[in-house]
Amino acid sequence: MDVYVAGPPCQPWSRAGVKKGAEDHKGKLLFRPVEYAERQKPKVVLLENVANVAHCFMNELDELVERLKKAGYVVHWKLLDTQFHGLPQARSRLWIVAIQESALQAPFEFPKDLEWCLHPDQLLEETDDTGAKKLSATALKNIKNATHEVKALVCRYRCLSSCQLDQVR
């Protein structure tokens, strides 16, 4: 298997949930993807969960990262907010990317926050005295930038899915 993706249940880790972490029976499932990676050795492991794991459960996050490193992975983690990555909601999530040392041919970097996120008031501007509306120059520029970002992400996905990591920049 080249790429393994998992998002274990977040309720035990969430601020809105029970906040029992690994003490909750669902909380123990956070480590299941690590157990899978230790046994099956996929080239890339991608894990997602709530940001609160990094805020309030650092011991568990550290254990997860250390186990992946011990299994031969280069591990990166980061909190990414969906609103800065093209989704219409503000939701901070923990992303963990682990790549087998033997498969890593270029340094991994998380995507940068997109600069093209706009408030709805910025999308339209008046064209003339009639009050007709058109896409604003800012919106058009952002659409062009977003198209470029999407193409870059598709390229990254294709490179990762075929494990041609040397092409990922």
CYANA upper distance limits for C-alpha pairs under 8 A (distance plus 0.5 A):
  1 MET  CA     40 GLN  CA      8.42
  1 MET  CA     41 LYS  CA      8.35
  1 MET  CA     42 PRO  CA      5.60
  1 MET  CA     43 LYS  CA      7.54
  2 ASP  CA     42 PRO  CA      5.69
  2 ASP  CA     43 LYS  CA      5.41
  2 ASP  CA     44 VAL  CA      6.63
  2 ASP  CA    161 SER  CA      7.08
  2 ASP  CA    162 SER  CA      7.76
  2 ASP  CA    163 CYS  CA      7.29
  3 VAL  CA     42 PRO  CA      6.40
  3 VAL  CA     43 LYS  CA      6.54
  3 VAL  CA     44 VAL  CA      5.18
  3 VAL  CA     45 VAL  CA      6.38
  3 VAL  CA     46 LEU  CA      8.05
  3 VAL  CA    160 LEU  CA      8.15
  3 VAL  CA    161 SER  CA      6.94
  4 TYR  CA     42 PRO  CA      6.82
  4 TYR  CA     44 VAL  CA      6.71
  4 TYR  CA     45 VAL  CA      5.33
  4 TYR  CA     46 LEU  CA      6.71
  5 VAL  CA     45 VAL  CA      6.44
  5 VAL  CA     46 LEU  CA      5.21
  5 VAL  CA     47 LEU  CA      6.39
  6 ALA  CA     33 PRO  CA      7.08
  6 ALA  CA     46 LEU  CA      6.93
  6 ALA  CA     47 LEU  CA      5.52
  6 ALA  CA     48 GLU  CA      7.07
  7 GLY  CA     47 LEU  CA      6.17
  7 GLY  CA     48 GLU  CA      5.34
  7 GLY  CA     49 ASN  CA      6.38
  8 PRO  CA     29 LEU  CA      6.47
  8 PRO  CA     30 LEU  CA      5.85
  8 PRO  CA     33 PRO  CA      8.43
  8 PRO  CA     48 GLU  CA      8.02
  8 PRO  CA     49 ASN  CA      7.34
  9 PRO  CA     26 LYS  CA      6.95
  9 PRO  CA     27 GLY  CA      7.62
  9 PRO  CA     29 LEU  CA      7.54
  9 PRO  CA     30 LEU  CA      7.75
  9 PRO  CA     49 ASN  CA      8.20
 10 CYS  CA     14 SER  CA      6.29
 10 CYS  CA     17 GLY  CA      8.40
 10 CYS  CA     27 GLY  CA      8.11
 10 CYS  CA     49 ASN  CA      6.57
 10 CYS  CA     50 VAL  CA      6.65
 11 GLN  CA     16 ALA  CA      8.00
 11 GLN  CA     17 GLY  CA      5.19
 11 GLN  CA     18 VAL  CA      6.84
 11 GLN  CA     19 LYS  CA      7.82
 11 GLN  CA     26 LYS  CA      8.27
 11 GLN  CA     27 GLY  CA      8.28
 12 PRO  CA     17 GLY  CA      6.38
 12 PRO  CA     18 VAL  CA      5.76
 12 PRO  CA     19 LYS  CA      5.45
 12 PRO  CA     20 LYS  CA      5.75
 12 PRO  CA     21 GLY  CA      5.26
 12 PRO  CA     22 ALA  CA      7.81
 12 PRO  CA     24 ASP  CA      6.63
 12 PRO  CA     26 LYS  CA      7.09
 12 PRO  CA     27 GLY  CA      5.74
 13 TRP  CA     17 GLY  CA      7.24
 13 TRP  CA     18 VAL  CA      7.75
 13 TRP  CA     19 LYS  CA      5.59
 13 TRP  CA     20 LYS  CA      7.21
 13 TRP  CA     21 GLY  CA      5.54
 13 TRP  CA     27 GLY  CA      7.60
 13 TRP  CA     50 VAL  CA      7.43
 13 TRP  CA     52 ASN  CA      6.68
 13 TRP  CA     53 VAL  CA      6.31
 13 TRP  CA     57 PHE  CA      8.23
 14 SER  CA     18 VAL  CA      7.64
 14 SER  CA     19 LYS  CA      6.51
 14 SER  CA     50 VAL  CA      6.60
 14 SER  CA     51 ALA  CA      8.28
 14 SER  CA     52 ASN  CA      6.27
 14 SER  CA     53 VAL  CA      8.01
 15 ARG  CA     19 LYS  CA      6.91
 15 ARG  CA     52 ASN  CA      6.94
 20 LYS  CA     24 ASP  CA      5.98
 20 LYS  CA     27 GLY  CA      7.93
 21 GLY  CA     27 GLY  CA      5.57
 21 GLY  CA     28 LYS  CA      8.19
 21 GLY  CA     57 PHE  CA      7.78
 22 ALA  CA     26 LYS  CA      8.03
 22 ALA  CA     27 GLY  CA      4.75
 22 ALA  CA     28 LYS  CA      5.36
 22 ALA  CA     30 LEU  CA      8.32
 22 ALA  CA     60 GLU  CA      8.45
 23 GLU  CA     27 GLY  CA      6.99
 23 GLU  CA     28 LYS  CA      7.78
 24 ASP  CA     28 LYS  CA      7.31
 25 HIS  CA     29 LEU  CA      8.02
 26 LYS  CA     30 LEU  CA      8.34
 28 LYS  CA     32 ARG  CA      7.87
 29 LEU  CA     33 PRO  CA      8.26
 30 LEU  CA     34 VAL  CA      8.49
 31 PHE  CA     35 GLU  CA      6.88
 31 PHE  CA     64 LEU  CA      7.28
 32 ARG  CA     36 TYR  CA      6.78
 33 PRO  CA     37 ALA  CA      6.66
 33 PRO  CA     47 LEU  CA      8.40
 34 VAL  CA     38 GLU  CA      6.59
 34 VAL  CA     64 LEU  CA      7.41
 34 VAL  CA     67 ARG  CA      7.70
 34 VAL  CA     68 LEU  CA      7.03
 35 GLU  CA     39 ARG  CA      6.85
 36 TYR  CA     40 GLN  CA      6.30
 36 TYR  CA     41 LYS  CA      8.13
 37 ALA  CA     41 LYS  CA      5.42
 37 ALA  CA     42 PRO  CA      6.67
 37 ALA  CA     45 VAL  CA      7.78
 37 ALA  CA     68 LEU  CA      8.08
 37 ALA  CA     71 ALA  CA      8.24
 38 GLU  CA     68 LEU  CA      7.79
 38 GLU  CA     71 ALA  CA      6.15
 41 LYS  CA    100 GLN  CA      8.42
 42 PRO  CA    100 GLN  CA      8.18
 43 LYS  CA     99 ILE  CA      6.30
 43 LYS  CA    100 GLN  CA      5.69
 43 LYS  CA    103 ALA  CA      6.82
 43 LYS  CA    163 CYS  CA      8.06
 44 VAL  CA     97 VAL  CA      7.71
 44 VAL  CA     98 ALA  CA      6.18
 44 VAL  CA     99 ILE  CA      5.02
 44 VAL  CA    100 GLN  CA      6.92
 44 VAL  CA    160 LEU  CA      8.39
 45 VAL  CA     96 ILE  CA      8.31
 45 VAL  CA     97 VAL  CA      6.28
 45 VAL  CA     98 ALA  CA      5.47
 45 VAL  CA     99 ILE  CA      6.93
 46 LEU  CA     95 TRP  CA      7.69
 46 LEU  CA     96 ILE  CA      6.24
 46 LEU  CA     97 VAL  CA      5.27
 46 LEU  CA     98 ALA  CA      7.02
 47 LEU  CA     95 TRP  CA      6.24
 47 LEU  CA     96 ILE  CA      5.48
 47 LEU  CA     97 VAL  CA      7.07
 48 GLU  CA     93 ARG  CA      7.33
 48 GLU  CA     94 LEU  CA      6.06
 48 GLU  CA     95 TRP  CA      5.21
 48 GLU  CA     96 ILE  CA      6.92
 49 ASN  CA     53 VAL  CA      7.88
 49 ASN  CA     93 ARG  CA      6.34
 49 ASN  CA     94 LEU  CA      5.63
 49 ASN  CA     95 TRP  CA      7.28
 50 VAL  CA     92 SER  CA      7.52
 50 VAL  CA     93 ARG  CA      5.32
 50 VAL  CA     94 LEU  CA      6.02
 51 ALA  CA     55 HIS  CA      7.05
 51 ALA  CA     79 LEU  CA      6.79
 51 ALA  CA     92 SER  CA      6.25
 51 ALA  CA     93 ARG  CA      5.20
 51 ALA  CA     94 LEU  CA      5.34
 52 ASN  CA     56 CYS  CA      6.15
 52 ASN  CA     57 PHE  CA      7.57
 53 VAL  CA     57 PHE  CA      5.33
 53 VAL  CA     58 MET  CA      7.07
 53 VAL  CA     60 GLU  CA      8.23
 53 VAL  CA     61 LEU  CA      7.18
 53 VAL  CA     94 LEU  CA      7.89
 54 ALA  CA     58 MET  CA      5.89
 54 ALA  CA     61 LEU  CA      7.04
 54 ALA  CA     94 LEU  CA      7.63
 57 PHE  CA     61 LEU  CA      6.92
 58 MET  CA     62 ASP  CA      6.37
 59 ASN  CA     63 GLU  CA      6.67
 60 GLU  CA     64 LEU  CA      6.66
 61 LEU  CA     65 VAL  CA      6.69
 62 ASP  CA     66 GLU  CA      6.52
 63 GLU  CA     67 ARG  CA      6.57
 64 LEU  CA     68 LEU  CA      6.86
 65 VAL  CA     69 LYS  CA      6.71
 65 VAL  CA     75 VAL  CA      7.06
 66 GLU  CA     70 LYS  CA      6.53
 67 ARG  CA     71 ALA  CA      6.71
 68 LEU  CA     72 GLY  CA      7.15
 68 LEU  CA     73 TYR  CA      6.09
 68 LEU  CA     74 VAL  CA      8.29
 68 LEU  CA     75 VAL  CA      7.54
 68 LEU  CA     98 ALA  CA      7.63
 69 LYS  CA     73 TYR  CA      5.23
 69 LYS  CA     74 VAL  CA      6.55
 69 LYS  CA     75 VAL  CA      7.00
 72 GLY  CA    100 GLN  CA      6.27
 72 GLY  CA    101 GLU  CA      6.52
 73 TYR  CA     98 ALA  CA      6.00
 73 TYR  CA     99 ILE  CA      5.61
 73 TYR  CA    100 GLN  CA      4.74
 73 TYR  CA    101 GLU  CA      5.88
 74 VAL  CA     98 ALA  CA      5.97
 74 VAL  CA     99 ILE  CA      5.77
 74 VAL  CA    100 GLN  CA      6.64
 74 VAL  CA    101 GLU  CA      6.31
 75 VAL  CA     96 ILE  CA      7.60
 75 VAL  CA     97 VAL  CA      6.29
 75 VAL  CA     98 ALA  CA      4.83
 75 VAL  CA     99 ILE  CA      7.09
 76 HIS  CA     96 ILE  CA      6.28
 76 HIS  CA     97 VAL  CA      5.77
 76 HIS  CA     98 ALA  CA      6.85
 77 TRP  CA     94 LEU  CA      7.55
 77 TRP  CA     95 TRP  CA      6.00
 77 TRP  CA     96 ILE  CA      4.76
 77 TRP  CA     97 VAL  CA      6.68
 78 LYS  CA     94 LEU  CA      6.36
 78 LYS  CA     95 TRP  CA      5.99
 78 LYS  CA     96 ILE  CA      7.20
 78 LYS  CA    110 PHE  CA      8.24
 79 LEU  CA     92 SER  CA      6.74
 79 LEU  CA     93 ARG  CA      5.92
 79 LEU  CA     94 LEU  CA      5.07
 79 LEU  CA     95 TRP  CA      6.72
 80 LEU  CA     84 PHE  CA      8.38
 80 LEU  CA     92 SER  CA      5.98
 80 LEU  CA     93 ARG  CA      5.96
 80 LEU  CA     94 LEU  CA      7.02
 80 LEU  CA     95 TRP  CA      7.63
 81 ASP  CA     85 HIS  CA      7.56
 81 ASP  CA     90 ALA  CA      6.75
 81 ASP  CA     91 ARG  CA      5.76
 81 ASP  CA     92 SER  CA      4.54
 81 ASP  CA     93 ARG  CA      6.70
 82 THR  CA     86 GLY  CA      7.22
 82 THR  CA     87 LEU  CA      5.96
 82 THR  CA     88 PRO  CA      8.05
 82 THR  CA     89 GLN  CA      6.84
 82 THR  CA     90 ALA  CA      6.25
 82 THR  CA     91 ARG  CA      5.84
 82 THR  CA     92 SER  CA      6.80
 82 THR  CA     93 ARG  CA      8.09
 83 GLN  CA     87 LEU  CA      5.72
 83 GLN  CA     88 PRO  CA      6.35
 83 GLN  CA     89 GLN  CA      5.75
 83 GLN  CA     90 ALA  CA      5.32
 83 GLN  CA     91 ARG  CA      7.34
 83 GLN  CA    117 CYS  CA      8.01
 84 PHE  CA    113 ASP  CA      5.62
 84 PHE  CA    114 LEU  CA      5.88
 84 PHE  CA    115 GLU  CA      7.96
 84 PHE  CA    117 CYS  CA      7.09
 85 HIS  CA    113 ASP  CA      6.56
 85 HIS  CA    114 LEU  CA      6.23
 86 GLY  CA    114 LEU  CA      7.80
 86 GLY  CA    117 CYS  CA      7.39
 99 ILE  CA    103 ALA  CA      7.25
 99 ILE  CA    104 LEU  CA      6.83
100 GLN  CA    104 LEU  CA      6.79
103 ALA  CA    163 CYS  CA      7.74
103 ALA  CA    165 LEU  CA      7.82
104 LEU  CA    165 LEU  CA      6.84
104 LEU  CA    166 ASP  CA      8.19
105 GLN  CA    165 LEU  CA      6.14
105 GLN  CA    166 ASP  CA      5.44
106 ALA  CA    165 LEU  CA      6.72
106 ALA  CA    166 ASP  CA      5.72
106 ALA  CA    167 GLN  CA      8.32
106 ALA  CA    168 VAL  CA      7.49
106 ALA  CA    169 ARG  CA      7.97
107 PRO  CA    169 ARG  CA      8.42
108 PHE  CA    168 VAL  CA      8.41
108 PHE  CA    169 ARG  CA      8.29
109 GLU  CA    169 ARG  CA      8.45
114 LEU  CA    146 ALA  CA      8.41
115 GLU  CA    142 ASN  CA      8.28
116 TRP  CA    139 ALA  CA      8.41
116 TRP  CA    142 ASN  CA      5.17
116 TRP  CA    143 ILE  CA      8.01
116 TRP  CA    145 ASN  CA      7.43
116 TRP  CA    146 ALA  CA      7.32
117 CYS  CA    142 ASN  CA      8.03
118 LEU  CA    122 GLN  CA      6.60
118 LEU  CA    123 LEU  CA      7.56
118 LEU  CA    139 ALA  CA      8.05
119 HIS  CA    123 LEU  CA      7.73
120 PRO  CA    124 LEU  CA      8.38
122 GLN  CA    136 SER  CA      7.47
122 GLN  CA    138 THR  CA      7.85
122 GLN  CA    139 ALA  CA      7.49
123 LEU  CA    135 LEU  CA      6.24
123 LEU  CA    136 SER  CA      6.10
123 LEU  CA    138 THR  CA      7.94
123 LEU  CA    139 ALA  CA      5.80
124 LEU  CA    133 LYS  CA      6.51
124 LEU  CA    134 LYS  CA      5.98
124 LEU  CA    135 LEU  CA      5.14
124 LEU  CA    136 SER  CA      5.44
124 LEU  CA    139 ALA  CA      8.13
125 GLU  CA    133 LYS  CA      5.99
125 GLU  CA    134 LYS  CA      6.23
125 GLU  CA    135 LEU  CA      6.78
125 GLU  CA    136 SER  CA      5.64
126 GLU  CA    131 GLY  CA      6.12
126 GLU  CA    132 ALA  CA      6.12
126 GLU  CA    133 LYS  CA      5.05
126 GLU  CA    134 LYS  CA      6.92
127 THR  CA    131 GLY  CA      7.30
127 THR  CA    132 ALA  CA      6.14
127 THR  CA    133 LYS  CA      6.12
127 THR  CA    134 LYS  CA      6.79
128 ASP  CA    132 ALA  CA      7.07
135 LEU  CA    139 ALA  CA      6.53
135 LEU  CA    140 LEU  CA      6.98
136 SER  CA    140 LEU  CA      6.77
137 ALA  CA    141 LYS  CA      6.63
138 THR  CA    142 ASN  CA      6.61
139 ALA  CA    143 ILE  CA      6.61
140 LEU  CA    144 LYS  CA      6.81
141 LYS  CA    145 ASN  CA      6.74
142 ASN  CA    146 ALA  CA      6.39
143 ILE  CA    147 THR  CA      6.58
144 LYS  CA    148 HIS  CA      6.93
145 ASN  CA    149 GLU  CA      6.73
146 ALA  CA    150 VAL  CA      6.55
147 THR  CA    151 LYS  CA      6.72
148 HIS  CA    152 ALA  CA      6.75
149 GLU  CA    153 LEU  CA      6.66
150 VAL  CA    154 VAL  CA      6.62
151 LYS  CA    155 CYS  CA      6.69
152 ALA  CA    156 ARG  CA      6.70
153 LEU  CA    157 TYR  CA      6.58
154 VAL  CA    158 ARG  CA      6.63
155 CYS  CA    159 CYS  CA      6.59
155 CYS  CA    168 VAL  CA      8.19
156 ARG  CA    160 LEU  CA      6.50
156 ARG  CA    167 GLN  CA      8.38
156 ARG  CA    168 VAL  CA      6.09
156 ARG  CA    169 ARG  CA      8.34
157 TYR  CA    161 SER  CA      6.35
158 ARG  CA    162 SER  CA      6.71
159 CYS  CA    163 CYS  CA      6.20
159 CYS  CA    164 GLN  CA      5.41
159 CYS  CA    165 LEU  CA      6.36
159 CYS  CA    167 GLN  CA      6.88
159 CYS  CA    168 VAL  CA      6.82
160 LEU  CA    164 GLN  CA      6.65
160 LEU  CA    165 LEU  CA      6.43
160 LEU  CA    168 VAL  CA      8.11
164 GLN  CA    168 VAL  CA      8.05
